[in-house]
Protein backbone atom coordinates (compact mmCIF):
# COMPACT_ATOMS: atom_id res chain seq x y z
CA UNK A 1 0.00 0.00 0.00
CA UNK A 2 1.05 3.49 -0.67
CA UNK A 3 1.82 5.99 2.03
CA UNK A 4 -1.49 7.84 1.48
CA UNK A 5 -3.62 4.79 2.32
CA UNK A 6 -1.61 4.12 5.47
CA UNK A 7 -2.00 7.75 6.55
CA UNK A 8 -5.77 7.55 6.04
CA UNK A 9 -5.96 4.33 8.07
CA UNK A 10 -4.10 6.04 10.92
CA UNK A 11 -6.24 9.16 10.65
CA UNK A 12 -9.50 7.26 10.86
CA UNK A 13 -8.26 4.94 13.61
CA UNK A 14 -7.43 8.00 15.70
CA UNK A 15 -10.75 9.64 14.80
CA UNK A 16 -12.67 6.52 15.81
CA UNK A 17 -10.86 6.33 19.14
CA UNK A 18 -11.43 10.00 19.94
CA UNK A 19 -15.11 10.00 18.98
CA UNK A 20 -15.76 6.74 20.83
CA UNK A 21 -14.13 8.22 23.91
CA UNK A 22 -16.26 11.34 23.63
CA UNK A 23 -19.39 9.23 23.25
CA UNK A 24 -18.55 7.09 26.29
CA UNK A 25 -17.78 10.20 28.34
CA UNK A 26 -21.04 11.91 27.41
CA UNK A 27 -23.04 8.75 28.16
CA UNK A 28 -21.43 8.61 31.60
CA UNK A 29 -22.14 12.29 32.25
CA UNK A 30 -25.75 11.94 31.13
CA UNK A 31 -26.28 8.94 33.39
CA UNK A 32 -24.85 10.91 36.31
CA UNK A 33 -27.10 13.89 35.52
CA UNK A 34 -30.14 11.64 35.33
CA UNK A 35 -29.33 10.16 38.75
CA UNK A 36 -28.99 13.64 40.25
CA UNK A 37 -31.96 15.29 38.52
CA UNK A 38 -35.33 15.77 40.12
CA UNK A 39 -37.58 16.62 37.18
CA UNK A 40 -38.81 14.06 34.69
CA UNK A 41 -38.96 16.68 31.94
CA UNK A 42 -35.23 17.35 32.29
CA UNK A 43 -34.56 13.59 32.20
CA UNK A 44 -36.54 13.33 28.98
CA UNK A 45 -34.47 16.09 27.36
CA UNK A 46 -31.26 14.43 28.51
CA UNK A 47 -32.30 11.07 27.11
CA UNK A 48 -33.30 12.55 23.76
CA UNK A 49 -30.05 14.52 23.55
CA UNK A 50 -27.98 11.48 24.49
CA UNK A 51 -29.69 9.45 21.78
CA UNK A 52 -29.15 12.13 19.12
CA UNK A 53 -25.52 12.81 20.04
CA UNK A 54 -24.12 9.68 18.31
CA UNK A 55 -25.85 10.73 15.08
CA UNK A 56 -24.15 14.11 15.35
CA UNK A 57 -20.78 12.41 15.76
CA UNK A 58 -21.59 10.14 12.81
CA UNK A 59 -22.50 13.16 10.67
CA UNK A 60 -19.21 14.84 11.55
CA UNK A 61 -17.35 11.68 10.59
CA UNK A 62 -19.33 11.48 7.33
CA UNK A 63 -18.11 14.99 6.48
CA UNK A 64 -14.52 13.80 6.95
CA UNK A 65 -15.16 10.77 4.75
CA UNK A 66 -16.81 12.95 2.10
CA UNK A 67 -13.92 15.41 2.00
CA UNK A 68 -11.33 12.64 1.79
CA UNK A 69 -13.31 10.87 -0.93
CA UNK A 70 -13.22 14.08 -2.98
CA UNK A 71 -9.45 14.37 -2.43
CA UNK A 72 -8.96 10.77 -3.56
CA UNK A 73 -11.42 11.11 -6.49
CA UNK A 74 -13.51 8.22 -5.21
CA UNK A 75 -17.20 7.63 -5.73
CA UNK A 76 -18.16 6.16 -2.38
CA UNK A 77 -21.64 7.41 -1.57
CA UNK A 78 -22.52 4.14 0.19
CA UNK A 79 -19.70 4.49 2.66
CA UNK A 80 -20.80 8.04 3.45
CA UNK A 81 -24.36 6.86 3.99
CA UNK A 82 -23.20 3.98 6.18
CA UNK A 83 -21.02 6.36 8.20
CA UNK A 84 -24.09 8.42 9.09
CA UNK A 85 -25.80 5.34 10.53
CA UNK A 86 -22.87 3.35 11.93
CA UNK A 87 -19.47 5.01 12.00
CA UNK A 88 -17.04 2.03 12.02
CA UNK A 89 -18.63 0.18 9.10
CA UNK A 90 -18.72 3.31 6.94
CA UNK A 91 -15.08 4.06 7.65
CA UNK A 92 -14.00 0.49 6.93
CA UNK A 93 -15.86 0.55 3.61
CA UNK A 94 -14.25 3.88 2.69
CA UNK A 95 -10.80 2.54 3.54
CA UNK A 96 -11.48 -0.53 1.42
CA UNK A 97 -12.27 1.80 -1.50
CA UNK A 98 -8.97 3.61 -0.93
CA UNK A 99 -6.98 0.37 -0.70
CA UNK A 100 -8.69 -0.98 -3.83
CA UNK A 101 -7.77 2.18 -5.71
CA UNK A 102 -4.14 1.86 -4.61
CA UNK A 103 -3.98 -1.79 -5.67
CA UNK A 104 -5.49 -1.00 -9.06
CA UNK A 105 -3.08 1.89 -9.55
CA UNK A 106 -0.09 -0.33 -8.80
CA UNK A 107 -1.40 -3.09 -11.07
CA UNK A 108 -1.92 -0.67 -13.96
CA UNK A 109 1.55 0.85 -13.59
CA UNK A 110 3.19 -2.61 -13.44
CA UNK A 111 1.45 -3.89 -16.58
CA UNK A 112 2.27 -0.82 -18.69
MODELLER restraints for C-alpha pairs under 7 A, 6 or more apart:
rsr = mdl.restraints
at = mdl.atoms
rsr.add(forms.Gaussian(group=physical.xy_distance, feature=features.Distance(at['CA:1:A'], at['CA:102:A']), mean=6.47, stdev=0.5))
rsr.add(forms.Gaussian(group=physical.xy_distance, feature=features.Distance(at['CA:2:A'], at['CA:102:A']), mean=6.72, stdev=0.5))
rsr.add(forms.Gaussian(group=physical.xy_distance, feature=features.Distance(at['CA:5:A'], at['CA:98:A']), mean=6.37, stdev=0.5))
rsr.add(forms.Gaussian(group=physical.xy_distance, feature=features.Distance(at['CA:5:A'], at['CA:99:A']), mean=6.32, stdev=0.5))
rsr.add(forms.Gaussian(group=physical.xy_distance, feature=features.Distance(at['CA:9:A'], at['CA:95:A']), mean=6.87, stdev=0.5))
rsr.add(forms.Gaussian(group=physical.xy_distance, feature=features.Distance(at['CA:19:A'], at['CA:57:A']), mean=6.95, stdev=0.5))
rsr.add(forms.Gaussian(group=physical.xy_distance, feature=features.Distance(at['CA:23:A'], at['CA:54:A']), mean=6.85, stdev=0.5))
rsr.add(forms.Gaussian(group=physical.xy_distance, feature=features.Distance(at['CA:27:A'], at['CA:50:A']), mean=6.73, stdev=0.5))
rsr.add(forms.Gaussian(group=physical.xy_distance, feature=features.Distance(at['CA:30:A'], at['CA:46:A']), mean=6.59, stdev=0.5))
rsr.add(forms.Gaussian(group=physical.xy_distance, feature=features.Distance(at['CA:34:A'], at['CA:43:A']), mean=5.75, stdev=0.5))
rsr.add(forms.Gaussian(group=physical.xy_distance, feature=features.Distance(at['CA:55:A'], at['CA:84:A']), mean=6.66, stdev=0.5))
rsr.add(forms.Gaussian(group=physical.xy_distance, feature=features.Distance(at['CA:58:A'], at['CA:83:A']), mean=5.99, stdev=0.5))
rsr.add(forms.Gaussian(group=physical.xy_distance, feature=features.Distance(at['CA:58:A'], at['CA:84:A']), mean=4.80, stdev=0.5))
rsr.add(forms.Gaussian(group=physical.xy_distance, feature=features.Distance(at['CA:58:A'], at['CA:85:A']), mean=6.78, stdev=0.5))
rsr.add(forms.Gaussian(group=physical.xy_distance, feature=features.Distance(at['CA:58:A'], at['CA:86:A']), mean=6.97, stdev=0.5))
rsr.add(forms.Gaussian(group=physical.xy_distance, feature=features.Distance(at['CA:58:A'], at['CA:87:A']), mean=5.61, stdev=0.5))
rsr.add(forms.Gaussian(group=physical.xy_distance, feature=features.Distance(at['CA:59:A'], at['CA:84:A']), mean=5.24, stdev=0.5))
rsr.add(forms.Gaussian(group=physical.xy_distance, feature=features.Distance(at['CA:61:A'], at['CA:83:A']), mean=6.89, stdev=0.5))
rsr.add(forms.Gaussian(group=physical.xy_distance, feature=features.Distance(at['CA:62:A'], at['CA:80:A']), mean=5.39, stdev=0.5))
rsr.add(forms.Gaussian(group=physical.xy_distance, feature=features.Distance(at['CA:62:A'], at['CA:83:A']), mean=5.46, stdev=0.5))
rsr.add(forms.Gaussian(group=physical.xy_distance, feature=features.Distance(at['CA:62:A'], at['CA:84:A']), mean=5.93, stdev=0.5))
rsr.add(forms.Gaussian(group=physical.xy_distance, feature=features.Distance(at['CA:65:A'], at['CA:80:A']), mean=6.40, stdev=0.5))
rsr.add(forms.Gaussian(group=physical.xy_distance, feature=features.Distance(at['CA:66:A'], at['CA:80:A']), mean=6.47, stdev=0.5))
rsr.add(forms.Gaussian(group=physical.xy_distance, feature=features.Distance(at['CA:69:A'], at['CA:75:A']), mean=6.97, stdev=0.5))
rsr.add(forms.Gaussian(group=physical.xy_distance, feature=features.Distance(at['CA:69:A'], at['CA:76:A']), mean=6.92, stdev=0.5))
rsr.add(forms.Gaussian(group=physical.xy_distance, feature=features.Distance(at['CA:76:A'], at['CA:94:A']), mean=6.80, stdev=0.5))
rsr.add(forms.Gaussian(group=physical.xy_distance, feature=features.Distance(at['CA:79:A'], at['CA:90:A']), mean=4.55, stdev=0.5))
rsr.add(forms.Gaussian(group=physical.xy_distance, feature=features.Distance(at['CA:79:A'], at['CA:91:A']), mean=6.81, stdev=0.5))
rsr.add(forms.Gaussian(group=physical.xy_distance, feature=features.Distance(at['CA:79:A'], at['CA:93:A']), mean=5.57, stdev=0.5))
rsr.add(forms.Gaussian(group=physical.xy_distance, feature=features.Distance(at['CA:79:A'], at['CA:94:A']), mean=5.48, stdev=0.5))
rsr.add(forms.Gaussian(group=physical.xy_distance, feature=features.Distance(at['CA:80:A'], at['CA:90:A']), mean=6.23, stdev=0.5))
rsr.add(forms.Gaussian(group=physical.xy_distance, feature=features.Distance(at['CA:82:A'], at['CA:89:A']), mean=6.62, stdev=0.5))
rsr.add(forms.Gaussian(group=physical.xy_distance, feature=features.Distance(at['CA:82:A'], at['CA:90:A']), mean=4.59, stdev=0.5))
rsr.add(forms.Gaussian(group=physical.xy_distance, feature=features.Distance(at['CA:83:A'], at['CA:89:A']), mean=6.69, stdev=0.5))
rsr.add(forms.Gaussian(group=physical.xy_distance, feature=features.Distance(at['CA:83:A'], at['CA:90:A']), mean=4.02, stdev=0.5))
rsr.add(forms.Gaussian(group=physical.xy_distance, feature=features.Distance(at['CA:83:A'], at['CA:91:A']), mean=6.39, stdev=0.5))
